[in-house]
Amino acid sequence: MDFDSISGFFGRIPALEWVMVILLTGFIAQFGKMLAEYIIEMAKKRRNIKKEPAHPEKDSGNGAAHAAEIQKKIIKADKKAKKAEQKKAKKSG
């Protein structure tokens, strides 16, 4: 294809047809995007359903399990801070 044949092709198509083609392309692209997002969302939901246990652990209502978990995190953070201090002291002295 040379330049004359391309310019001749574009010369035959009115601007209104180009506008319609562009709008149609945008509609198809938006539809495809929404379809892809829907498929990804469904896949994530299926993956989450498979990972959840059949019988979730029930809390006693007072938050004891949650408090114990927080306490473990605090202890771990303290140990980590002490280890960092020891490492820093060893490095400096």
Buried (B, 14 or more C-beta within 10 A) or exposed (E): EEEEEEEEEEEEEEEEEEEEEEEEEEEEEEEEEEEEEEEEEEEEEEEEEEEEEEEEEEEEEEEEEEEEEEEEEEEEEEEEEEEEEEEEEEEEE
